């Protein structure tokens, strides 16, 4: 085994790379063979160079008020063909059930009348917008893009942790991670058939064009961003560029006669599909927050009149409410007449009188989450929390049971991660991205693997200091060379070489500045 793994000790969780100490899983054998001849200092050097290249290209994220290079670990996370088949079928099933729920909740409300979901869950949701009631989406699609967060439990089984169907982010880092890995470690791909991720933007653009209002032959699609100050602005700009569409802010659009127009140097041109990357509350000051200066007044009225499509649809937040998450297995059975392929994490509903006291009594043994939380904010992991935090959380749950759910703690699976100049196990999750064009729910082969970089930490979100890994999905058949959607955007990192005095130097091959 490579020296870098000599001190690697398995954690009390499922390890993605090793079945047991010193015994690597079959899918990882080529990766281990490629890492063996590399010195730990060389791996550290490559990681540092990659971080500099990310910074130069603007592949960054905000943490603690500071803009940092996107943290990509050099050891990929690998899923074989059978594992991926399970994941993509489970994610697709989940999206189809949530689509059915949204159509029902903003329509006939059968699930509520039949007692599958209580009325209070809908009516008390801050994301239930009456303005979206009766809105008939093109192709019956409200969830054009979904990000479903998965974890492996202690037995290695995938479980759904939460659903994201409002404005899920992170897919740009999937694309950038692959580009970086093909540049920094091309030898890792040798002899392996890793499915590409560069088809995502073509699938997304096709789904957005398919969502255009009836009668539009050549729809104009735009990406609506809150602006450069938004933490995900890099993603907004990348997706617009790769799809070949305009990136716009609210002031670039104007609504007139229930139609949306984009201001250009040649005059106003019609817009038919808006892939919006801002929350409902800021989208249209005429219907939501009147103080919003980043939205477009009248855009919701244009959507209700059928002249423009908003992707994802307004009101989707009722489907990724974490309390609704606890009902999704029942919704799959109710709407699809199928058994859930991917189970939930065992969860409790404090808003039910029979469960409230049980949650309060066991709060030191549970993970408590705000139902409207995002980015890991507000999560309290009972077994690791101090007494003051537990008491504060207990009181918050008692005061607002509808505002929280509780879950059994899951020892998220771990993966070898470069910590300094050694490998150490770090907890990870997986966010597969799904695109729905109305006829098929396509799942990007891979997704975003997020890493909790601090030892023992279970919060993987980048906003909490987490990192990422390139996620490989292996396919049966002969290996093919890796491809990228934009070869000009490759990171310009070459293996470290040594000068006459033994000091490290970097050789730039075909360097291009962007």
N, C-alpha and C positions, 0 to 999 in steps of 0.2 A: 504494500500500500504506500501511496505517496507520503512523504514526510509531513506534508501539511495536514494529513488526517491522523497522524500518530496519536495526538492527544484528543481526538474527537470522541466525546462520550455521549451516548444516546440519552435523550431526555425522557421523561415519563410521558411519552406521547408516541403516536405513530410517526416513524421517520420515513420520509419520502425516498431517500436514497439507499438506506441500509435496512435489511431485514433484521439483522442482529449484528453485534460488534464484529467488524471485519468482513461481513458478508453482504455484498452489494446486490441490489435488485437488478434484474436482467436488463431493464431499459437503460440503466445508468452505467453499464459496464464500459461502453465506448467513451463516455465522459470521464470516467475515472482513469481510463488508459491515457486519455489526452492530457489530463492534469498531472499525472505521475512525474513526468520529466521536468515539470516547471517548478522553479524555486519559489518559496513563499514571497520573497521580496519582489520577484518578477510579477506575481499576481497583484500585489499591492500597487506596484508601479502602473500596471495596465489599468487598474481601477481608478487610480488618481488621474491618469491621462484621459480616461473616458469622462470623468467628472469635469475636467477642464473643457473638453470638447462640447459636452452638454451645455456648459455655461456659455461658451462662445456662440452656440446656435440658439440660445434662448430656451433650451429644454430645462426649465426650472420649476420650482414650486415654492410657495410661501410657507415658512415655518417660524413661529415666534417673532414675527415682524421682520424676518430676513429672507431675502430671495436666495435660494440654494439650488445647486445643480441636482437634477433628478437622480436619486440614489438607485443605481442598478447593480445588483450583485452578479458576479461572474459565473456562478454555478446555476445552470438552468433548472427549471422545474419541469419534469417530464411526465406525460400521460400516454399510455399505450392506446392502441386502437379500441380495445374493449372498454377501457375506462372512459374514453372520450365518447363512445357510443352511448353509454349510460348517461353521461353528463348532458350531451346535446338533446337526447330524448327527454330527459327530465326538465331541462330549461325550457324547451319548446312547449312541453305540456303545461308548465307553470304560466308561461306567457299567454297561451290560449285560454286558460282558465281565468286569468286576470282580465283579459279582453272581454270575456263573457260577463264577468262581474261588472265591469264599467258600463257596458251596454245595458245591463239590467238595472244598475243603480241609477242611471240617468234616463231610464225608460220604464218598463213595466214593473220593476221591483219584485219579481217573482220570488227571489231567494229570501226576501224579508217577509213576504206574505206567507211563505211556507216554513218560516222559522229556522232556516239554515243560518241566517245572520240576524242579530237583533237590530231593530230600527235605530236604537240609540247609537250604535256604532257608526251609522251613516250621518245621522242628524247632528251628532256632537263632534264630527270631524271638522277641523279648521280648513280642510281642503275640499269640502263639499261646496261646490259653487252652483247655485241655482241658475246662474246664467248659462251653464253648460247643459241644463236639462233640455231634452228634446233635440239637441244638436246631432244630426245624422252625419257621421264621418264617411268620407269616401272609402270604399272597399271595406267598410266596417272596421277600420283600423284606428285605434286611439293610441296604442303603444307601438309607435314606429321603431323605437329603440328601447331596449331594456338591458339592465345590468343586474344579474341575479347573483348575490353573494353566497358562495359555498364554502364549507369547511369540511375537513375530514375529522371524524371523531377518533376515540382511542382504539377502535377496532379497524380503522382505515376506511370506514363507510362515509360517503359523501352525504352531507346534510345541508339544507338551505338555512342560511343565517338571516337573510333579509332580502326584500325585493326593492328594486329601484326602477321606477317607471315614470318619473317626472322628467328630470334632465340628468340622466346618469352620465358620469364623466369618467375619464381614464383610458379610453380606447387609443388616444394619441400616443400614450406611453407604451401600449402594446406594440404599435408600429415602430416607435423609436427604439424600444428595447431590442427588437429583432434586427433593426439596422445596425445598432451598436454591436450586437453579438456577432453578426456576420463579418464585421470589420475587425473586431478585436480578437475573436477566437474562431476563425473559419475552420480550424482543424477539428473543433468539437462536432461539426456537422458531418465529418467524413463518415461514410458508410451508413448514415441514418437518413431515412426519408421523413423529414420534418415538414408537416403541412405548412404552406405559406400563410401569412396574415395580410398580404398586400392587396387582397381582393375586397377588403372591408368597404373602402370608400365607393367602389363601383356598386356593391350591393346596396349601400346606403342611398346613393344617388338614384338608383333604379327604384327603390322603395319610395323615395320622396317624389319622384316624377309620377309614379303610379298613384300617388295620393292627390294629384292635381284635381281641381274641380271638373265636373263633367263638361265636355265640349272643348276643353283646352287641348290643342294638338301638340304644341311645343311649349310645355310649361317652363316658366322661369323660377328657379329655386334660389333662395338666399339663406345664409346663416346669420341669424340675429344674435349679436353678442352684447353684453352689458358694457363692454369696452376694455381697454388695456389694463385697467386696474383690477379686473376680475382674476381670481387665482387660476382659472382654467382658460385664460385668453389664448395661451399658446395652442391649446387643443382646438379652439374655435377657428383660429387662423389656419392651422394645419389642415383641418378637415375641409374648409372652404377651398384652400389651394389644391388639395388632391382631388376634390370633386370638380374643380374648375368652375366654381360659382362665386358670387360676390359675398364678401363678408361685410355686413352692415350693422350700424348702430341705430337706435330708435329714431334719431333725428334725420337719418338717411331715408326714412320711409314717411309717406303721407297717405292718409285715408280720405277719400272723397267719393261720395255716392256709394258707400259700402264696398269700395274697391281699394286695393292697396297699390301704391305706386312707389317706385324707387327713384330718387333724384340722381341724375347723372349729368355730366358735362354737356350731354346732347339733349337734355330735357328729361322729362319723366317717362318711365317705362313701367308696364304692369308687372306685378309680382303675383305668382299663383301659389307658391308653397314657401312657407317660412319655417325653417328648422331653427326653432328658437332655443337659446341656451340661457334663458333667464326665467326665474320663477313666476308663477301665476300672479303673485301680488304686485309685481313690477311691470307686467306686460302691457296693461291698458289702464291708464289713469282714469278713464271714464267709467270703468267697471270695478276696479280694485283700488289700490292705494292712489289717492289723488295727488300725492306729493311725489310720485315716481317721475323722474326725468330721464329714465333710460328706456322706457317703453314707447309705444306708438299709440296715441289716442285714436280710438275707433277701430283698432285691428280686430277686436273680438266681434264687433258688430259685422264686420266684413266676413268673418268666419261663419257667423250664424246665418248670414245671407247666402252662404254657399259660394262666395267669390274668391276665397283664399283658404288654404288648409294650414293649420298650425300643427306642427309636429315637435314634440309630442302634444297630445290634445290637452286643452285646459280641463282641470278637474281630476287629472290622473292621480293626484295625491291621495285620494281616498283608497287607492289600490296598493300604495306602499306605506300606508299607516301600519305601524308595527303591531297594533292590536288586530288589524285585519289579517296580518300574517298568520296569526294563530288559527284562523278559520280556513286558510287556503286549502289544506288537504280535504276538508269537507266540500269546498267549492269545486275542486277537481272532480270529486265523486258526483256532485249535484249537476254540474253543467256538462261534463265530458263523459260521465258514466265510466270512469276509469279509476284504478287505484293509483295513488301518487307514486311516481317513479323515484323521486328524491324526497325523503322524509324531512320534516322540520326538526329543529332542536326542541327537546322537551320544554314546553313553555307553560306559564301560568298567567291568568287574567285577573289582576287585582280588582277590576271593576265588577266582578261577580262576587256577591256577598260570601259565598261559600269558599272562595279562594283568597279573599283579601286577608283574613286573619292568618291563614297558612303562610302567605308571603311575608307578612310582618313578623311572624314568629321565626321564620327561617331565613331572614334577610341576609344573615352572615354566611349563608351557604348558597346564595343565588347570585346571578348577574341581573342587575336591574337596569332597564333602558327606558329613556323617554320615548314615547311612541312617535314623536315628531323630530327626534334627534337625527343629526347627520354628522359625518366625519368623526365618529367616535366621541362626540361631545356628550357629556352628561352620563356616560356609562359608569356604573359602580360595580366592581367585581367584589362581591361580598367576602370571599375567603382572603382577599388581599387588602381589604379596606380597614382603616383604623376605627376605633369606637365612635369618635366624633362624626366621621363620615357616615357610618351606619345609622346613627341616631338621626342625623339630618335627613338621610334618605328615607328612613322609616316614616318620619313625620311628613315628608313630601308625598309619599305614596298614600298615607292615611288621608291627607288633605285633598288629593286629586287622584283617585284610583284609576280614572279613565286615562290619565296622562302617562301611564307606565305599563310595561310588561316585565315579567321576570322569567329567567331561563336557567336551566341547569347548566352549571359551568362545564364547558367542553375543553379538554386539553387539545387545542388545535394542533394538527400535525406539524412536524418540524422538518426543516431542510438545512443541509450544510450551507453556511453563510460565512463569507469572509469577514472576520472580526480582527482588525489589525493585520497580522501576518499569519493567522491561523484560522482553521475552520471550526465553527461552533454551531450547534443546533439553534435555530430561531423559528418561532411560530409563524405560520403562513395561512393565508386564505386564497380564494380564487374568485374573480369576478368575470364570468363569461358574458359576452355581449351578444344580444340577439337582435336581428333586424326583421321586421314583419312587413311584407309587401302586399298583404291581403290574400295571397294564395299559399304562402309558405313562411314559416318562421325559421330563418337561417341563423345558425349560431357560429360565430367566428371561431375557427379552430385554434384555441389557445386561451385567450383572455388575459386579464391582468392578475398576476400573482403578487400579492402584497406581503411584506415581511415586517414583523415587529423586530426592529434592530436591537432593542435593549433586551438583555438576557432575562428570560422569564416573562416578558411583557406579552399580553394577549391582544393589545390594541395595535392593529396593523396600518391604520390610516396614515397617509403621508402628513396630514395636518397635525398628527400626534407624533411625528418623527419617524414614521415607518419608511421602508424602502420597497423595492420590487425585484422581481426576477423575470427573465424571458421564459414564457410558458411554451413548451414544445408539445405538440400532438404528433405522435408517430403513426404512420400509415403503413399498411402492408405493401410490399412491392419494392422495386429497386430504389436506391437512394437517388435523389436529384439535388443539383446544386441549389443553395438558397437563393431566393430572388428578393428584390425590393421594389416598391412602387416608384421610387424616385432615386435612381442611382447617384444623381448629383448631390444628394443630401447625405451620403455616407459620412460617417465620422472618420476623420483622418488620423488614425492612430496606427502606428506600426510597432512591431515588437521592439523591445529595448535592445540596443546594441551597445557595445563598449568601445570607447575611444582608446588611443594609444596609452593613456595613463590609467586605464581601467575604469574611468568614470562613465556613467550611463549617458547615452545620447539617444535621440529619437530620429528615425529616418522617415521623412514624409514622402509618401508615394502618391503622385497624382493629386496633390492637395488642392482643394477648391474652397474658397471662402464664400460663406453665405451669411 
